Amino acid sequence: MSPLIVSGPSNGASAPSAQSPARLSALTLGALGVVYGDIGTSPLYAFRETLRAVSGDGITEAEIIGIVSLLIWTLMIIVTLKYVVFLLNADNLGEGGDLALFARIVRVSRKRTPLLIALGIAGASFFFGDAILTPAISVLAAVEGMEFIVPGFDPYVLPVAMAVLVALFLSQRWGTGRISFVFGPVMAIWFLTLAGTGLKALLDAPDMLYALSPHWGIGFLLEHGGIGLIVLSGVFLAVTGAEALYADLGHFGRAPIRLAWNLFVLPSLVLNYLGQGALVLTDPAAAANPFFILVSESLRPALVALATLATIIAAQAVITGAFSLTRQALQLGFLPRLLVLHTSGEHEGQIYIPALNAILMVGVILLMDSFGSSSNLASAYGIAVSCSMIITTSLGWIYLVQVRGVSRFAATSLVVPVAGIELAFIVSNLFKVLDGGYVPLVIAAFAMIAMGAWVRGARKTSESAHNLNVGLDSFIGSMAHSSVARVPGIAIFMTSDPATVPPALLHNLKHNKVLHERNVLLRVDIANRPYLPEEERCQYLSLGPGFESLTLRFGFMESPNVSRALPVCRRHGLKFDVMMTSFFLGRRRTVVGSGKGPGSFLDRLYVILTRMAADPIDYFYLPRDRVVEIGARVSI
């Protein structure tokens, strides 16, 4: 069990200062490359897949206009209103995402209720399902464009797409700093291409401008009934990736993200969907793959190459997001320790998690091999994202009530319209469960069970250990009059329970019959804030003769680097020589009792997860040659 807890509320930080025009422009360009990679590649398949549901008996002009209207107004309501207007304001000291919102609510309400924990775990779990599907469908859809250039290329589409993604995953260990500077310019060219190709086709069929009126989309749904509900599952593909707007808030800030969306991304997407609709109006046969048919044959090789680059960037953005989300989950106590490596000496957020990278790579390759094409993968895509969105909406309602102080009636009035639309998307995607939609649900369910087992098991282990431990105050009092031998130097005992004596200290005393001259009880405390200033890093207190308490506090977006933080503590009164200091770690080996049923299964899963946890020496960046490990068994 890691000596790690989540702290209570703390004071907020001041708002960031105003940015210079040059800095704002650079961040806006960066947001194009990272934030909008996923949603920016949706035109490759969203309109095509939506048309399939109504193309059996031919496609009428009203159906085409209605579908494009649904695509445009889904972007307006879900992305613009929900994410850009509302959620970008619901930050946790500049950080965004479901877990950051969860931490903000906990910080203000001072409660980690079962409902909040369940919502936080569910939101993270559905994101993992999306993180496996997005690279697969995006890169496959781009490489499939080669079929329009090279006759007979179809057998090579899957191997080429797999090779591209394997190379991308294997490159993660070196970080993305060296290549990320090109993401923004490439995606800027991509969005200009979306706008240009769409506008050219729109000029040939200006009647498509009728799609800008929402009544065409509403009329389509009313007229088509059950088929209209199925069509919504295709329409929803246009907004997959919208979560990145919120999750990447801390990387760029709300102003660059809003500027990029309102001035660049939204107009480009709208023009491209209008253009694809206009093309199918004039040439119904283009419905097979309208995106690539928007350009002439001579330009298609360049478009395929650009689309492949754009989808690689989209996949990279999702992988990076998965790394960031996983680190937040680790720090908030939802997952066991995993080895987190930093790939940049300048940027804290550039990290690499080997175990997660391997899981994602294997999952993506298995999915591509099982489904074979982007059209088949589209059947599995969407349901995880739609479930994730409704969870974010639920957290948004709690945020309005508990953080903003909005009345329940007013909050419900604001949230219900959006939640109703998202529920419709969930229902529409449920029709695809048997066709592959079960895949992200299974992935999310496994992640939820694992995280739930970890939270439950960590709580039970802590309670069990606490009941067996010795009270700290009485122990210090007894040691003041004890004749036990004292040895020179400082012993730092890591602990997660400040009220009891660390088991490692008791075992050292029992077996070695000695105490150090100075015994420091070190607790690592993860705050409900993303980052903490240096002046809040250490809390030092003298407990009595020979005993001291030290708390090192880190934000949930920071790595708990104990070795780097200890020198900072000198200014708080902790005097030590690292060469005269030993770190004592208590290794808890958790075992399961003889119980049966679901609870026993979760306990056994927790034990398995503890075996997978990273070495605490590496996780807390301890000096390996100064660490002494002492084991103990804890039964749950």
Secondary structure, DSSP 8 states (H G I E B T S, - for coil): --SEEE--------------HHHHHHHHHHHHHHTTHHHHTGGGTHHHHHHHTT-TT---HHHHHHHHHHHHHHIIIIIIIIIIIIGGGS-BTTB-SHHHHHHHHHHHH----HHHHHHHHHHHHHHHHHHHHHHHHHHHHHHGGGGGTSTT-HHHHHHHHHHHHHHHHHGGGG-SHHHHTTHHHHHHHHHHHHHHHHHHHHHH-GGGGGGGSHHHHHHHHHHHTHHHHHHHHHHGGGGTTTHHHHHTHHHH-HHHHHHHIIIIIHHHHHHHHHHHHHHHHH-GGGGGSHHHHTS-GGGHHHHHHHHHHHHHHHHHHHHHHHHHHHHHHHHTTSS-----EE--SS-TT-EE-HHHHHHHHHHHHHHHHHH-SHHHHHHHSSHHHHHHHHHHHHHHHHHHHHTS---HHHHHHHHHHHHHHHHHHHHHHHTTIIIIIHHHHHHHHHHHHHHHHHHHHHHHHHHHHHHHS-BHHHHHHHHTT---EEEEEEEEEE-S-TTB--HHHHHHHHHH-EEEEEEEEEEEEE-SSS---GGGSEEEEEEETTEEEEEEEE-TTS---HHHHGGGGGGGT----GGGEEEEEEEEEEE--S--SHHHHHHHHHHHHHHHS--HHHHTT--GGGEEEEEEEEE-
